[in-house]
Amino acid sequence: MYRKFISDRIFNGYDFLPGDSVLITRHSGEIVDCVPREQAGDDIQYLPGLLMPGMVNAHCHIELSHMKGRIPMQTGLVGFIQQVLSDRQAPDEEKQEAMKRSEEELFASGTVAVGDICNTADSIPLKRNSRMYWHNFIEVTGFVPATANSRFQAGSVLAGQFRELLDPETVTLVPHAAYSVSAELFHLINRETDGSLISIHNQESSEENRLFLEGQGQMRDLYRQLGIDIGFFKPTGTSSLRHWLSLLNRGQKIISVHNTFTSEDDTAFQLECRRSGALSEMYYCLCIGANLYIENALPNVEMFLGKGRRMIIGTDSYASNTCLNTWEEIKRIRNCFPRIPENLVLQWATSEGAQALGIGNRLGSFEKGKEPGLVHVSGEVSRRIL
């Protein structure tokens, strides 16, 4: 009826348990209790290393799995965008097989939930039968004001396809990034997402801030190369984050992804928005593997610690990373920022990630009645065992 586990260390989603703790589950994976060894009885299975709840990959693009290895490293964000736009097409069978391999990698290595960016309906068949939880962020782009209504309608149609075939509660319309969404399109998305969970790519390159501060730089050049006239655009004189966050003011819960060039002033502005009620909550999502792959630059992660700033972890896509293993992202953060306490980083990948996706009532921690999955880490390799 029960399974009992003891390990060198057990992390419960919030902190490490005392050294003699035993985790008790049902065979289904439901958590029964965590108790001292003397209270646990017999038939205890010892697993050397670390036991922890299933991990949450808060930012992924599963539909780009077929692009593994296609884009060279460290092209910079503008070069990366150009290559994704030109190389993302592939036969449907190839895309489906690549997504299946990615899902297996995610599941086997211990990920139980994914915040997934969707620009097409390609991933719906995979998600209808998946063993993991998926929140589907239907991404909308369109920097030219005249296209706002048509781009919004196209996104709404795609969101409708997801809602028809998947759980409607797991589908949200979201903006791609400040440099790819006009103020007019932001207005439509803002009205649509009152109180909703949304995501946005934020300040992944210094060129994004430069566009809004000066109106110049590689982002403007990108539009020129794409044959898109943005002569209408006038710089706001603010950072990118201040620009887009001022356009989302209906109590949304926001996952801000990358944040490589986010400043302390930006985060102070975010906290002001939260205090005013314009913003419900903001989670800063780290994608260290992708930051190194694309720009070879890292966010100032230590700056985000404390003061009400909440952190979570993602992998981004196979177009911009060498793996989709959330544990590998934890290791990267620990290697790049060794002064950050280990339990804090593990929180970001478990309980905080689950809270961000709105599933903290059933995933993210070892608490009675939850079925959060059980991950065993041994020799720096993670595997799901429940």
C-alpha positions as a Markdown table, in Angstrom:
| # | Residue | x | y | z |
|---|---|---|---|---|
| 1 | Met | 0.0 | 0.0 | 0.0 |
| 2 | Tyr | 2.8 | 2.4 | 0.9 |
| 3 | Arg | 6.3 | 3.1 | -0.4 |
| 4 | Lys | 8.9 | 4.5 | 1.9 |
| 5 | Phe | 12.1 | 6.3 | 0.9 |
| 6 | Ile | 15.1 | 7.6 | 2.8 |
| 7 | Ser | 18.1 | 9.4 | 1.2 |
| 8 | Asp | 21.2 | 11.3 | 2.2 |
| 9 | Arg | 19.2 | 14.4 | 1.7 |
| 10 | Ile | 15.5 | 15.1 | 1.1 |
| 11 | Phe | 14.3 | 18.5 | -0.1 |
| 12 | Asn | 10.6 | 18.9 | 0.4 |
| 13 | Gly | 10.0 | 21.9 | -2.0 |
| 14 | Tyr | 10.8 | 24.5 | 0.6 |
| 15 | Asp | 13.9 | 23.2 | 2.6 |
| 16 | Phe | 15.9 | 20.2 | 3.5 |
| 17 | Leu | 14.4 | 17.8 | 6.0 |
| 18 | Pro | 16.3 | 16.5 | 9.0 |
| 19 | Gly | 18.7 | 13.8 | 8.1 |
| 20 | Asp | 16.8 | 10.8 | 9.4 |
| 21 | Ser | 13.5 | 11.7 | 7.6 |
| 22 | Val | 11.5 | 9.1 | 5.7 |
| 23 | Leu | 9.2 | 10.1 | 2.8 |
| 24 | Ile | 6.1 | 7.9 | 2.7 |
| 25 | Thr | 3.9 | 7.8 | -0.4 |
| 26 | Arg | 1.2 | 5.6 | -1.9 |
| 27 | His | 2.0 | 3.6 | -5.0 |
| 28 | Ser | 0.2 | 6.2 | -7.0 |
| 29 | Gly | 2.7 | 8.8 | -5.9 |
| 30 | Glu | 0.4 | 10.6 | -3.4 |
| 31 | Ile | 2.3 | 12.0 | -0.5 |
| 32 | Val | 1.3 | 10.4 | 2.8 |
| 33 | Asp | 3.8 | 11.9 | 5.3 |
| 34 | Cys | 7.4 | 12.7 | 6.1 |
| 35 | Val | 8.4 | 11.3 | 9.4 |
| 36 | Pro | 11.5 | 10.5 | 11.5 |
| 37 | Arg | 12.9 | 7.1 | 10.7 |
| 38 | Glu | 12.0 | 5.6 | 14.1 |
| 39 | Gln | 8.3 | 6.2 | 13.2 |
| 40 | Ala | 8.4 | 4.8 | 9.7 |
| 41 | Gly | 8.4 | 1.1 | 10.4 |
| 42 | Asp | 10.0 | -1.4 | 8.0 |
| 43 | Asp | 10.5 | -1.8 | 4.2 |
| 44 | Ile | 12.3 | 1.5 | 3.8 |
| 45 | Gln | 14.1 | 2.0 | 0.5 |
| 46 | Tyr | 17.4 | 3.8 | 0.7 |
| 47 | Leu | 18.3 | 5.9 | -2.4 |
| 48 | Pro | 21.7 | 7.6 | -2.1 |
| 49 | Gly | 22.0 | 11.2 | -3.1 |
| 50 | Leu | 19.0 | 13.6 | -3.1 |
| 51 | Leu | 15.3 | 13.2 | -3.3 |
| 52 | Met | 13.1 | 16.1 | -4.3 |
| 53 | Pro | 9.7 | 16.9 | -5.8 |
| 54 | Gly | 9.1 | 16.9 | -9.5 |
| 55 | Met | 10.5 | 20.0 | -11.2 |
| 56 | Val | 8.7 | 22.8 | -13.1 |
| 57 | Asn | 10.1 | 24.0 | -16.4 |
| 58 | Ala | 8.4 | 27.4 | -16.4 |
| 59 | His | 9.5 | 28.4 | -19.9 |
| 60 | Cys | 9.9 | 26.1 | -22.9 |
| 61 | His | 9.1 | 26.1 | -26.7 |
| 62 | Ile | 8.4 | 22.4 | -27.3 |
| 63 | Glu | 7.3 | 23.1 | -30.9 |
| 64 | Leu | 10.9 | 24.1 | -31.7 |
| 65 | Ser | 12.3 | 20.7 | -30.7 |
| 66 | His | 13.1 | 19.9 | -34.3 |
| 67 | Met | 15.6 | 22.8 | -34.4 |
| 68 | Lys | 18.1 | 21.0 | -32.1 |
| 69 | Gly | 21.6 | 21.9 | -33.2 |
| 70 | Arg | 20.5 | 24.0 | -36.2 |
| 71 | Ile | 21.4 | 27.5 | -34.9 |
| 72 | Pro | 25.1 | 28.2 | -34.0 |
| 73 | Met | 25.8 | 29.4 | -30.5 |
| 74 | Gln | 26.4 | 33.1 | -29.5 |
| 75 | Thr | 24.9 | 34.7 | -32.6 |
| 76 | Gly | 23.3 | 37.4 | -30.5 |
| 77 | Leu | 19.5 | 37.8 | -30.1 |
| 78 | Val | 19.0 | 39.5 | -33.5 |
| 79 | Gly | 20.9 | 36.9 | -35.4 |
| 80 | Phe | 19.1 | 34.2 | -33.4 |
| 81 | Ile | 15.6 | 35.6 | -34.3 |
| 82 | Gln | 16.5 | 35.8 | -38.0 |
| 83 | Gln | 17.6 | 32.2 | -38.0 |
| 84 | Val | 14.5 | 31.0 | -36.2 |
| 85 | Leu | 12.2 | 32.8 | -38.6 |
| 86 | Ser | 14.0 | 31.3 | -41.6 |
| 87 | Asp | 14.7 | 27.8 | -40.3 |
| 88 | Arg | 11.7 | 26.8 | -38.2 |
| 89 | Gln | 9.7 | 25.0 | -41.0 |
| 90 | Ala | 9.9 | 21.2 | -41.2 |
| 91 | Pro | 7.7 | 18.3 | -42.2 |
| 92 | Asp | 5.0 | 17.6 | -39.6 |
| 93 | Glu | 6.3 | 14.1 | -38.9 |
| 94 | Glu | 9.7 | 15.4 | -38.1 |
| 95 | Lys | 8.3 | 18.0 | -35.7 |
| 96 | Gln | 6.1 | 15.5 | -34.0 |
| 97 | Glu | 8.9 | 13.0 | -33.5 |
| 98 | Ala | 11.2 | 15.7 | -32.1 |
| 99 | Met | 8.5 | 16.8 | -29.7 |
| 100 | Lys | 8.0 | 13.3 | -28.5 |
| 101 | Arg | 11.7 | 12.9 | -27.8 |
| 102 | Ser | 11.8 | 16.2 | -25.9 |
| 103 | Glu | 8.8 | 15.2 | -23.8 |
| 104 | Glu | 10.5 | 11.9 | -22.9 |
| 105 | Glu | 13.6 | 13.8 | -21.9 |
| 106 | Leu | 11.6 | 16.2 | -19.7 |
| 107 | Phe | 9.6 | 13.4 | -18.0 |
| 108 | Ala | 12.4 | 11.0 | -17.4 |
| 109 | Ser | 14.7 | 13.6 | -15.9 |
| 110 | Gly | 12.1 | 14.8 | -13.5 |
| 111 | Thr | 10.0 | 17.6 | -14.9 |
| 112 | Val | 6.3 | 17.4 | -14.1 |
| 113 | Ala | 5.0 | 20.7 | -15.4 |
| 114 | Val | 5.9 | 23.0 | -18.3 |
| 115 | Gly | 5.0 | 26.6 | -19.1 |
| 116 | Asp | 5.1 | 26.3 | -22.9 |
| 117 | Ile | 5.1 | 29.0 | -25.6 |
| 118 | Cys | 2.9 | 28.2 | -28.6 |
| 119 | Asn | 2.9 | 29.9 | -32.0 |
| 120 | Thr | 1.2 | 27.0 | -33.8 |
| 121 | Ala | -1.1 | 24.1 | -33.0 |
| 122 | Asp | 1.7 | 21.6 | -33.6 |
| 123 | Ser | 2.0 | 20.6 | -30.0 |
| 124 | Ile | -1.7 | 19.8 | -29.3 |
| 125 | Pro | -1.5 | 16.1 | -30.2 |
| 126 | Leu | 1.4 | 15.6 | -27.9 |
| 127 | Lys | -0.3 | 17.4 | -25.0 |
| 128 | Arg | -3.6 | 15.6 | -25.3 |
| 129 | Asn | -1.9 | 12.4 | -24.0 |
| 130 | Ser | 1.0 | 13.8 | -22.1 |
| 131 | Arg | 2.0 | 12.6 | -18.6 |
| 132 | Met | 2.9 | 16.1 | -17.6 |
| 133 | Tyr | 1.0 | 19.3 | -16.9 |
| 134 | Trp | 1.3 | 22.0 | -19.6 |
| 135 | His | 0.3 | 25.6 | -19.4 |
| 136 | Asn | 0.0 | 26.9 | -23.0 |
| 137 | Phe | 1.0 | 30.5 | -23.6 |
| 138 | Ile | -0.4 | 31.4 | -27.0 |
| 139 | Glu | 2.0 | 34.0 | -28.3 |
| 140 | Val | 1.0 | 37.0 | -30.3 |
| 141 | Thr | 3.4 | 39.3 | -32.3 |
| 142 | Gly | 2.9 | 42.4 | -34.4 |
| 143 | Phe | 4.9 | 45.6 | -34.0 |
| 144 | Val | 3.1 | 47.5 | -36.7 |
| 145 | Pro | 0.0 | 49.2 | -35.2 |
| 146 | Ala | -2.1 | 48.7 | -38.3 |
| 147 | Thr | -1.9 | 44.9 | -37.9 |
| 148 | Ala | -2.9 | 44.8 | -34.2 |
| 149 | Asn | -6.5 | 43.7 | -34.8 |
| 150 | Ser | -5.6 | 41.0 | -37.3 |
| 151 | Arg | -2.8 | 39.7 | -35.2 |
| 152 | Phe | -5.0 | 39.6 | -32.1 |
| 153 | Gln | -7.7 | 37.7 | -34.0 |
| 154 | Ala | -5.2 | 35.2 | -35.3 |
| 155 | Gly | -3.9 | 34.6 | -31.8 |
| 156 | Ser | -7.5 | 34.2 | -30.5 |
| 157 | Val | -8.3 | 31.6 | -33.2 |
| 158 | Leu | -5.2 | 29.6 | -32.2 |
| 159 | Ala | -6.1 | 29.9 | -28.5 |
| 160 | Gly | -9.6 | 28.6 | -29.4 |
| 161 | Gln | -8.1 | 25.5 | -31.0 |
| 162 | Phe | -6.1 | 24.8 | -27.8 |
| 163 | Arg | -9.1 | 25.4 | -25.6 |
| 164 | Glu | -11.3 | 23.1 | -27.7 |
| 165 | Leu | -8.9 | 20.2 | -27.5 |
| 166 | Leu | -7.2 | 20.8 | -24.1 |
| 167 | Asp | -8.2 | 22.1 | -20.7 |
| 168 | Pro | -9.3 | 25.7 | -21.3 |
| 169 | Glu | -7.9 | 26.7 | -18.0 |
| 170 | Thr | -4.4 | 25.9 | -19.3 |
| 171 | Val | -4.5 | 28.4 | -22.2 |
| 172 | Thr | -3.6 | 32.1 | -22.2 |
| 173 | Leu | -3.1 | 34.7 | -24.9 |
| 174 | Val | 0.3 | 36.4 | -24.3 |
| 175 | Pro | 2.6 | 39.0 | -25.9 |
| 176 | His | 5.9 | 37.8 | -27.3 |
| 177 | Ala | 8.1 | 40.8 | -26.3 |
| 178 | Ala | 8.2 | 44.5 | -26.1 |
| 179 | Tyr | 10.1 | 44.8 | -29.4 |
| 180 | Ser | 7.6 | 42.7 | -31.3 |
| 181 | Val | 4.3 | 43.9 | -29.9 |
| 182 | Ser | 2.8 | 47.3 | -30.6 |
| 183 | Ala | 1.2 | 49.4 | -27.9 |
| 184 | Glu | -2.1 | 48.9 | -29.8 |
| 185 | Leu | -1.7 | 45.1 | -29.6 |
| 186 | Phe | -0.7 | 45.3 | -26.0 |
| 187 | His | -3.9 | 47.1 | -25.3 |
| 188 | Leu | -6.0 | 44.3 | -26.8 |
| 189 | Ile | -4.0 | 41.6 | -24.9 |
| 190 | Asn | -4.3 | 43.6 | -21.7 |
| 191 | Arg | -8.1 | 43.7 | -22.0 |
| 192 | Glu | -8.2 | 40.0 | -22.8 |
| 193 | Thr | -6.0 | 38.9 | -19.9 |
| 194 | Asp | -7.7 | 40.6 | -16.9 |
| 195 | Gly | -6.4 | 38.7 | -13.9 |
| 196 | Ser | -4.8 | 36.0 | -16.0 |
| 197 | Leu | -1.4 | 34.3 | -16.0 |
| 198 | Ile | 0.7 | 35.5 | -18.9 |
| 199 | Ser | 4.4 | 35.4 | -19.9 |
| 200 | Ile | 6.6 | 37.7 | -21.9 |
| 201 | His | 10.2 | 37.6 | -23.2 |
| 202 | Asn | 12.0 | 40.4 | -21.4 |
| 203 | Gln | 15.3 | 42.2 | -21.9 |
| 204 | Glu | 17.2 | 39.3 | -23.3 |
| 205 | Ser | 19.5 | 41.7 | -25.1 |
| 206 | Ser | 20.8 | 45.1 | -24.4 |
| 207 | Glu | 19.5 | 46.1 | -27.8 |
| 208 | Glu | 16.0 | 45.7 | -26.6 |
| 209 | Asn | 16.5 | 48.5 | -24.0 |
| 210 | Arg | 18.4 | 50.5 | -26.6 |
| 211 | Leu | 15.4 | 50.5 | -28.9 |
| 212 | Phe | 13.1 | 52.0 | -26.3 |
| 213 | Leu | 15.7 | 54.4 | -24.8 |
| 214 | Glu | 17.2 | 55.7 | -28.1 |
| 215 | Gly | 15.1 | 54.3 | -31.0 |
| 216 | Gln | 18.2 | 53.0 | -32.6 |
| 217 | Gly | 20.3 | 49.8 | -32.8 |
| 218 | Gln | 20.1 | 46.3 | -34.0 |
| 219 | Met | 16.4 | 45.9 | -33.3 |
| 220 | Arg | 15.5 | 48.7 | -35.7 |
| 221 | Asp | 18.0 | 47.1 | -38.2 |
| 222 | Leu | 16.2 | 43.8 | -37.8 |
| 223 | Tyr | 12.9 | 45.3 | -39.0 |
| 224 | Arg | 14.7 | 47.0 | -41.9 |
| 225 | Gln | 16.2 | 43.6 | -42.9 |
| 226 | Leu | 12.7 | 42.0 | -42.7 |
| 227 | Gly | 11.3 | 44.7 | -45.0 |
| 228 | Ile | 9.1 | 46.1 | -42.2 |
| 229 | Asp | 8.8 | 49.9 | -42.0 |
| 230 | Ile | 8.8 | 51.1 | -38.4 |
| 231 | Gly | 9.2 | 54.8 | -39.2 |
| 232 | Phe | 6.1 | 55.3 | -36.9 |
| 233 | Phe | 8.1 | 54.2 | -33.8 |
| 234 | Lys | 9.1 | 56.8 | -31.3 |
| 235 | Pro | 11.3 | 55.8 | -28.4 |
| 236 | Thr | 9.7 | 56.0 | -25.0 |
| 237 | Gly | 12.9 | 57.1 | -23.2 |
| 238 | Thr | 12.4 | 54.2 | -20.7 |
| 239 | Ser | 13.7 | 50.7 | -20.4 |
| 240 | Ser | 11.9 | 48.0 | -22.2 |
| 241 | Leu | 10.4 | 46.6 | -18.9 |
| 242 | Arg | 9.0 | 50.0 | -17.9 |
| 243 | His | 7.4 | 50.3 | -21.3 |
| 244 | Trp | 5.6 | 47.0 | -21.5 |
| 245 | Leu | 4.7 | 46.8 | -17.8 |
| 246 | Ser | 2.9 | 50.1 | -18.0 |
| 247 | Leu | 0.7 | 48.5 | -20.7 |
| 248 | Leu | -0.3 | 45.5 | -18.7 |
| 249 | Asn | -2.3 | 46.9 | -15.8 |
| 250 | Arg | -5.3 | 44.6 | -15.1 |
| 251 | Gly | -4.0 | 42.5 | -12.2 |
| 252 | Gln | -2.2 | 39.9 | -14.4 |
| 253 | Lys | 0.3 | 37.4 | -12.9 |
| 254 | Ile | 3.3 | 37.7 | -15.2 |
| 255 | Ile | 6.2 | 35.4 | -15.9 |
| 256 | Ser | 9.0 | 37.7 | -17.2 |
| 257 | Val | 11.5 | 35.5 | -19.0 |
| 258 | His | 15.3 | 35.9 | -19.4 |
| 259 | Asn | 15.7 | 39.4 | -17.7 |
| 260 | Thr | 19.4 | 39.4 | -18.7 |
| 261 | Phe | 19.6 | 43.2 | -18.9 |
| 262 | Thr | 17.0 | 44.0 | -16.2 |
| 263 | Ser | 18.1 | 46.6 | -13.7 |
| 264 | Glu | 17.4 | 47.2 | -10.1 |
| 265 | Asp | 15.4 | 50.3 | -11.1 |
| 266 | Asp | 13.3 | 48.0 | -13.3 |
| 267 | Thr | 12.5 | 45.7 | -10.4 |
| 268 | Ala | 11.6 | 48.6 | -8.2 |
| 269 | Phe | 9.1 | 49.8 | -10.8 |
| 270 | Gln | 7.7 | 46.2 | -10.9 |
| 271 | Leu | 7.2 | 46.3 | -7.1 |
| 272 | Glu | 5.4 | 49.7 | -7.4 |
| 273 | Cys | 3.0 | 48.2 | -10.0 |
| 274 | Arg | 2.3 | 45.3 | -7.6 |
| 275 | Arg | 1.6 | 47.6 | -4.7 |
| 276 | Ser | -0.8 | 49.7 | -6.8 |
| 277 | Gly | -2.7 | 46.6 | -7.9 |
| 278 | Ala | -1.9 | 47.0 | -11.6 |
| 279 | Leu | 0.1 | 43.8 | -11.3 |
| 280 | Ser | -0.9 | 40.7 | -9.3 |
| 281 | Glu | 2.5 | 39.0 | -9.1 |
| 282 | Met | 5.7 | 38.8 | -11.2 |
| 283 | Tyr | 8.0 | 35.9 | -11.5 |
| 284 | Tyr | 11.4 | 36.4 | -13.0 |
| 285 | Cys | 12.2 | 33.2 | -15.0 |
| 286 | Leu | 15.9 | 32.3 | -15.4 |
| 287 | Cys | 17.0 | 30.5 | -18.6 |
| 288 | Ile | 20.7 | 30.4 | -18.0 |
| 289 | Gly | 21.4 | 27.8 | -20.7 |
| 290 | Ala | 19.7 | 29.9 | -23.4 |
| 291 | Asn | 21.4 | 33.1 | -22.2 |
| 292 | Leu | 24.8 | 31.5 | -22.6 |
| 293 | Tyr | 23.8 | 29.9 | -26.0 |
| 294 | Ile | 22.4 | 33.1 | -27.6 |
| 295 | Glu | 24.2 | 36.1 | -26.1 |
| 296 | Asn | 26.8 | 34.6 | -23.8 |
| 297 | Ala | 25.6 | 36.9 | -21.1 |
| 298 | Leu | 23.9 | 36.3 | -17.7 |
| 299 | Pro | 21.4 | 38.2 | -15.7 |
| 300 | Asn | 22.5 | 39.6 | -12.3 |
| 301 | Val | 20.7 | 36.9 | -10.5 |
| 302 | Glu | 21.8 | 38.0 | -7.0 |
| 303 | Met | 20.2 | 41.4 | -7.6 |
| 304 | Phe | 16.8 | 39.7 | -7.7 |
| 305 | Leu | 17.1 | 38.1 | -4.3 |
| 306 | Gly | 14.7 | 39.3 | -1.6 |
| 307 | Lys | 12.5 | 42.4 | -1.6 |
| 308 | Gly | 9.5 | 40.5 | -2.9 |
| 309 | Arg | 11.0 | 39.4 | -6.2 |
| 310 | Arg | 10.1 | 35.8 | -7.0 |
| 311 | Met | 12.3 | 33.5 | -9.1 |
| 312 | Ile | 11.6 | 30.4 | -11.3 |
| 313 | Ile | 13.5 | 28.4 | -13.9 |
| 314 | Gly | 13.0 | 27.5 | -17.5 |
| 315 | Thr | 15.1 | 25.9 | -20.3 |
| 316 | Asp | 13.8 | 27.8 | -23.4 |
| 317 | Ser | 13.9 | 25.7 | -26.5 |
| 318 | Tyr | 16.1 | 23.3 | -28.4 |
| 319 | Ala | 16.8 | 26.1 | -30.8 |
| 320 | Ser | 18.6 | 27.9 | -28.0 |
| 321 | Asn | 19.8 | 25.1 | -25.6 |
| 322 | Thr | 21.6 | 21.8 | -25.6 |
| 323 | Cys | 19.0 | 20.1 | -23.4 |
| 324 | Leu | 15.5 | 20.5 | -21.9 |
| 325 | Asn | 16.5 | 19.0 | -18.5 |
| 326 | Thr | 15.5 | 21.3 | -15.7 |
| 327 | Trp | 18.0 | 19.7 | -13.3 |
| 328 | Glu | 20.8 | 20.8 | -15.7 |
| 329 | Glu | 19.5 | 24.4 | -15.4 |
| 330 | Ile | 19.7 | 24.1 | -11.6 |
| 331 | Lys | 23.3 | 23.0 | -12.0 |
| 332 | Arg | 24.1 | 25.9 | -14.3 |
| 333 | Ile | 22.7 | 28.4 | -11.8 |
| 334 | Arg | 24.7 | 26.8 | -9.0 |
| 335 | Asn | 27.9 | 26.9 | -11.0 |
| 336 | Cys | 27.4 | 30.5 | -12.2 |
| 337 | Phe | 26.2 | 31.9 | -8.9 |
| 338 | Pro | 27.7 | 29.7 | -6.1 |
| 339 | Arg | 26.8 | 32.2 | -3.4 |
| 340 | Ile | 23.1 | 31.6 | -3.8 |
| 341 | Pro | 21.9 | 29.0 | -1.3 |
| 342 | Glu | 21.1 | 25.6 | -2.8 |
| 343 | Asn | 17.7 | 25.4 | -1.1 |
| 344 | Leu | 16.7 | 28.7 | -2.7 |
| 345 | Val | 17.5 | 27.5 | -6.2 |
| 346 | Leu | 15.6 | 24.2 | -5.6 |
| 347 | Gln | 12.6 | 26.2 | -4.4 |
| 348 | Trp | 12.6 | 28.1 | -7.8 |
| 349 | Ala | 12.4 | 24.8 | -9.6 |
| 350 | Thr | 9.7 | 23.2 | -7.5 |
| 351 | Ser | 7.3 | 25.0 | -5.2 |
| 352 | Glu | 7.8 | 28.5 | -6.7 |
| 353 | Gly | 7.5 | 27.1 | -10.2 |
| 354 | Ala | 4.3 | 25.4 | -9.3 |
| 355 | Gln | 2.9 | 28.5 | -7.7 |
| 356 | Ala | 3.8 | 30.5 | -10.8 |
| 357 | Leu | 1.8 | 28.2 | -13.0 |
| 358 | Gly | -1.1 | 28.1 | -10.5 |
| 359 | Ile | -0.7 | 24.4 | -9.6 |
| 360 | Gly | 0.8 | 24.7 | -6.2 |
| 361 | Asn | -2.1 | 23.0 | -4.7 |
| 362 | Arg | -1.0 | 19.7 | -6.2 |
| 363 | Leu | 2.6 | 19.9 | -7.4 |
| 364 | Gly | 5.9 | 21.4 | -6.2 |
| 365 | Ser | 6.3 | 20.1 | -2.7 |
| 366 | Phe | 6.0 | 17.0 | -0.5 |
| 367 | Glu | 2.8 | 17.8 | 1.3 |
| 368 | Lys | 0.1 | 15.4 | 2.3 |
| 369 | Gly | -2.4 | 14.7 | -0.5 |
| 370 | Lys | -0.3 | 16.1 | -3.3 |
| 371 | Glu | 1.1 | 14.0 | -6.2 |
| 372 | Pro | 4.2 | 16.1 | -7.0 |
| 373 | Gly | 6.3 | 13.4 | -8.5 |
| 374 | Leu | 9.5 | 12.1 | -7.0 |
| 375 | Val | 12.9 | 12.8 | -8.4 |
| 376 | His | 16.1 | 11.0 | -7.4 |
| 377 | Val | 19.4 | 12.8 | -8.1 |
| 378 | Ser | 22.5 | 10.7 | -7.9 |
| 379 | Gly | 25.9 | 11.4 | -9.4 |
| 380 | Glu | 24.6 | 14.8 | -10.6 |
| 381 | Val | 22.0 | 13.0 | -12.8 |
| 382 | Ser | 18.3 | 13.3 | -12.1 |
| 383 | Arg | 15.6 | 10.7 | -12.9 |
| 384 | Arg | 12.0 | 10.5 | -12.1 |
| 385 | Ile | 11.0 | 7.4 | -10.0 |
| 386 | Leu | 7.3 | 8.3 | -9.3 |
